[in-house]
């Protein structure tokens, strides 16, 4: 599932994750990614069901909380989503994905770019190969029309995940803009 997610093939990622859950219903590992796949596909019912199951298995696991936060985000309840992502970070400050999801929530929900930048930088300090955080910083600079800095961060993200069509597109747009 994760390989398809990285390739932005959300339909195949969903199929693979659903099969993994069928084979191992209590599986939490990687399910935060599955919740993001469902978020991208706008599958509210499936995401809510996944989040409910994960919380039932372990309500204090940051992966479960990320699924719940994605559920709130999909329903445009951004304050609750941020609260949940922050709780995941509080439980496990080294859980990179929670920092990244919080950063994206700050960018797209509240336009609080300073807080978003802080989240993405924290994620990179924890895991310098977390390309989603490099992409997040690139999007902030792109929004600020600081295209040269955006392209630097998109290039870094692409060096980690060279197959991403989204990263290639953003790099192209930033290079075209300066």
C-alpha positions as semicolon CSV with decimal commas, in nm:
position;residue;x (nm);y (nm);z (nm)
1;X;0,000;0,000;0,000
2;X;0,268;0,248;0,090
3;X;0,451;0,202;-0,241
4;X;0,132;0,290;-0,429
5;X;0,079;0,585;-0,195
6;X;0,428;0,715;-0,275
7;X;0,345;0,684;-0,647
8;X;0,020;0,880;-0,593
9;X;-0,181;0,576;-0,702
10;X;-0,440;0,610;-0,428
11;X;-0,686;0,356;-0,571
12;X;-0,424;0,078;-0,569
13;X;-0,296;0,194;-0,230
14;X;-0,648;0,169;-0,093
15;X;-0,689;-0,180;-0,236
16;X;-0,358;-0,295;-0,085
17;X;-0,423;-0,145;0,257
18;X;-0,777;-0,287;0,264
19;X;-0,634;-0,631;0,190
20;X;-0,374;-0,589;0,466
21;X;-0,652;-0,500;0,709
22;X;-0,857;-0,799;0,596
23;X;-0,562;-1,029;0,665
24;X;-0,464;-0,858;0,990
25;X;-0,756;-0,655;1,128
26;X;-0,564;-0,531;1,434
27;X;-0,276;-0,398;1,227
28;X;-0,183;-0,039;1,314
29;X;0,153;-0,020;1,141
30;X;0,121;0,194;0,828
31;X;-0,248;0,263;0,882
32;X;-0,182;0,635;0,929
33;X;-0,080;0,628;0,562
34;X;-0,398;0,439;0,476
35;X;-0,597;0,710;0,652
36;X;-0,424;0,970;0,432
37;X;-0,508;0,765;0,122
38;X;-0,873;0,767;0,226
39;X;-0,847;1,142;0,293
40;X;-0,716;1,202;-0,060
41;X;-0,991;0,984;-0,206
42;X;-1,249;1,174;0,004
43;X;-1,386;0,849;0,145
44;X;-1,545;0,983;0,462
45;X;-1,726;0,667;0,569
46;X;-1,425;0,440;0,518
47;X;-1,193;0,686;0,695
48;X;-1,431;0,720;0,991
49;X;-1,457;0,341;1,017
50;X;-1,079;0,298;1,000
51;X;-1,024;0,566;1,265
52;X;-1,288;0,409;1,492
53;X;-1,128;0,065;1,459
54;X;-0,778;0,197;1,523
55;X;-0,887;0,390;1,832
56;X;-1,069;0,079;1,957
57;X;-0,743;-0,119;1,929
58;X;-0,522;0,151;2,082
59;X;-0,654;0,499;2,151
60;X;-0,315;0,624;2,269
61;X;-0,121;0,520;1,959
62;X;-0,013;0,820;1,749
63;X;-0,102;0,629;1,430
64;X;-0,459;0,596;1,555
65;X;-0,468;0,963;1,641
66;X;-0,341;1,057;1,295
67;X;-0,631;0,864;1,145
68;X;-0,873;1,050;1,372
69;X;-0,708;1,381;1,283
70;X;-0,739;1,302;0,912
71;X;-1,107;1,228;0,971
72;X;-1,160;1,571;1,129
73;X;-0,957;1,735;0,853
74;X;-1,169;1,574;0,582
75;X;-1,479;1,708;0,755
76;X;-1,317;2,055;0,754
77;X;-1,297;2,063;1,134
78;X;-0,941;2,190;1,126
79;X;-0,921;2,301;1,489
80;X;-1,007;1,951;1,607
81;X;-0,769;1,796;1,355
82;X;-0,482;2,011;1,484
83;X;-0,572;1,928;1,843
84;X;-0,558;1,555;1,763
85;X;-0,229;1,583;1,570
86;X;-0,078;1,775;1,863
87;X;-0,195;1,499;2,097
88;X;-0,021;1,241;1,877
89;X;0,297;1,450;1,897
90;X;0,261;1,477;2,274
91;X;0,237;1,097;2,302
92;X;0,532;1,040;2,067
93;X;0,738;1,351;1,990
94;X;0,945;1,149;1,741
95;X;0,646;1,045;1,528
96;X;0,738;1,240;1,216
97;X;0,413;1,190;1,031
98;X;0,209;1,368;1,302
99;X;0,435;1,673;1,274
100;X;0,390;1,670;0,898
101;X;0,012;1,635;0,911
102;X;-0,004;1,920;1,162
103;X;0,211;2,129;0,928
104;X;-0,020;2,065;0,633
105;X;-0,320;2,149;0,849
106;X;-0,161;2,482;0,943
107;X;-0,085;2,559;0,576
108;X;-0,421;2,476;0,427
109;X;-0,661;2,542;0,712
110;X;-0,536;2,845;0,899
111;X;-0,265;2,980;0,669
112;X;-0,038;2,999;0,975
113;X;0,280;2,950;0,777
114;X;0,517;3,009;1,070
115;X;0,363;2,727;1,275
116;X;0,353;2,505;0,966
117;X;0,721;2,573;0,897
118;X;0,803;2,484;1,256
119;X;0,617;2,151;1,224
120;X;0,791;2,061;0,899
121;X;1,134;2,156;1,033
122;X;1,077;1,944;1,342
123;X;0,983;1,650;1,120
124;X;1,305;1,696;0,921
125;X;1,514;1,716;1,239
126;X;1,367;1,382;1,344
127;X;1,396;1,222;1,000
128;X;1,595;1,412;0,734
129;X;1,461;1,170;0,468
130;X;1,096;1,251;0,536
131;X;1,023;1,393;0,192
132;X;0,670;1,503;0,288
133;X;0,817;1,764;0,522
134;X;1,058;1,891;0,254
135;X;0,758;1,915;0,022
136;X;0,565;2,101;0,293
137;X;0,839;2,362;0,330
138;X;0,851;2,394;-0,049
139;X;0,477;2,463;-0,061
140;X;0,513;2,734;0,203
141;X;0,784;2,909;0,005
142;X;0,580;2,864;-0,312
143;X;0,278;3,029;-0,145
144;X;0,506;3,314;-0,038
145;X;0,628;3,346;-0,400
146;X;0,982;3,264;-0,287
147;X;1,023;3,033;-0,583
148;X;1,398;2,979;-0,562
149;X;1,371;2,855;-0,203
150;X;1,067;2,648;-0,298
151;X;1,261;2,479;-0,577
152;X;1,548;2,395;-0,338
153;X;1,305;2,214;-0,107
154;X;1,117;2,042;-0,388
155;X;1,450;1,918;-0,527
156;X;1,541;1,778;-0,187
157;X;1,204;1,602;-0,164
158;X;1,256;1,464;-0,516
159;X;1,602;1,336;-0,426
160;X;1,429;1,122;-0,162
161;X;1,121;1,028;-0,366
162;X;1,223;1,065;-0,732
163;X;0,910;0,894;-0,869
164;X;0,663;1,151;-0,736
165;X;0,474;1,326;-1,014
166;X;0,339;1,581;-0,765
167;X;0,690;1,681;-0,658
168;X;0,798;1,707;-1,023
169;X;0,500;1,930;-1,098
170;X;0,569;2,162;-0,805
171;X;0,938;2,180;-0,894
172;X;0,846;2,268;-1,252
173;X;0,602;2,538;-1,140
174;X;0,856;2,692;-0,904
175;X;1,132;2,688;-1,168
176;X;0,894;2,842;-1,422
177;X;0,803;3,119;-1,178
178;X;1,148;3,262;-1,110
